Every structure is written in C-alpha cells, then in structure tokens.
C-alpha cells in the first residue's frame, strides 16, 4: 500500500523512480479507509534528502500512511526556501489542534550546543509536551533522541573524545516487538559527537533494547512503545556518510574516515550498504507494532 503525500513534495519524484508506491492526497480521499496519520518533524538542513530517506522506509508497509512534515518556525533555514517550507510543510501553530498516530523527530547538526542554546529549543519543547496528549507513538532519531531524553527525563548527552562516524555493530539486549526479526547483532550508521551511556537510563522508565561498546545506548523505549529513542541513523542512504565526510573535508575540518564504511578505507570507492534490512525491519515494526496495532481508531481518544 502507498504513503499519501502532497503531490508537489520534492521527494515524490525520487521515490517513484525507485518504484515506491506513493499516492497524492486527492486520490487517497476516494478510498474508504482511515490512513495512519504520521507527523515528521524534519530538523535536518537538507530537507528533501531526509524526506526521501524516511519515506523510503515508511512506504515499506501494507498500510496506508498520511504523512505531513513540520519545520521549526523559530529557525531560519539556510538550505530550504521559505516558499517550499510554507507550501509543503506545517508549523506547530498549524497542527496544534490535530492528533497523530505517530510522530518522528529527526536528528539535527546541533549536538555540540547545549540544548538551551539551540535557537528553536523552546518551540521543540512545546511540541514534545503537546505530543504527550496528541500523538500515540513518538520516534526520536539521533539528536532528536537526545533532545527527547533531556526534555522528558532530564538525561543529558555526554561528549565523546572524537566524532563517532561510521557503521557500528550493535547487540540486541532487550525483548520488544520493535526488534522482531532482528538478528542478535546488526549494523547501523552513526554520525555524532555526543552519546548516552547505559548507566544514565537506570533511573528512568525506559528499557534498553540495543547497545554497543562504541555507540553506547543504540535504542531505548518505553514498554508501551509510546516513546522510542534511536541514537543511530538507520534511515541513512548509502552515500549519506560519504557526503558528510567530503563536505567536512572541503570545509577544512579534517574529518576522521567513517569506520567500516568505505571499501579498503578508500573514500573514492562506493560505500558498502550493510544496514538496509535492519532499517526496513525497524521502521516497519514501528508502524505495525507501536502504531497500527495500538492506536485508537478515533484519535480524539488520545485525551
């Protein structure tokens, strides 16, 4: 089944070229079913890239999803035009009276800043508070996961000695439908300067589902899967870490080579794609077990 999108969204052409079934909202209204309503809070600079990455995995489900994108009105985007955001994205003011089956909060390249110094922190806090009564299951990714832990539990991110960049092995340590179909270990991209350690979660109501010696906590969630925190980037495309590496190289940052990524550690070679199955399984499990099978048919019941 398809995902339902505004037919002018930039990601649609890319998805159709990959034979991923998308349906415009006009056609979807003719179908007598209730699609799952998903809100994506896109905090990444290159909005269209993140749209494609997430929609590629969200489309891998037999359920119809109605996906909306939200941006931070208090932040001036340098990579997306105001016209594009105003036409195809929503603001918190636009959606505050609506309810959603699921929400994704993406990562953002601001992890070296204290949370309070991020220019849209106040707006994001307002959104996360609102989500308690207006969203059934919230999935936080990378910095979005660190931000969620800090807001909801007061758990702060910890600085690393050097950037964590590459494809890392994680061990499945918890039992949850979210990781159904996973092997005992799996690979996942990470790209960050900060981390969360398992000891930090001992006093909160979250279960650690996956972790690794280099990455710390990889995935944590509440027992009812209404709050999920994934600290890696399973949604990343094959070339995303390569693009980040060459961007930093051209900027004179002298980045470390991503671990377990380029064949023979040669950044001119095509990167290996070793996490696609885990990514598809993870996002499908979230939609199926955390959202579809649990969310009320009438979203007004979230109150």
Buried (B, 14 or more C-beta within 10 A) or exposed (E): BBBBBBEEBBBBEBBEEEEBEBBBEEEBEEEEEEBBBBBBBBBBEBBBBBBBBBBBBBBBBEBBBBBBBBBBBBBEBEEBEEEBBEEBBBBBEEBEEEBBBBBBBBBBBBBEEEBEEBEBBEBBBBBBEBBEEBBBBBBBBBBBBBBBBBBBBEBEBEEBEEBBBBBBBBEBBBEBBBBEEBEEEBBBBBBBBBBBEEEBBEEBEBBBBBBBEBBBBBBBBBEEBBBBBBBBBBBBBBEBBBEBBBEBEEEEEEBEBBBBBBEEEEBEEEBEBBBBBBBBBBBBBBBBBBBBEBBEEEBEEBE
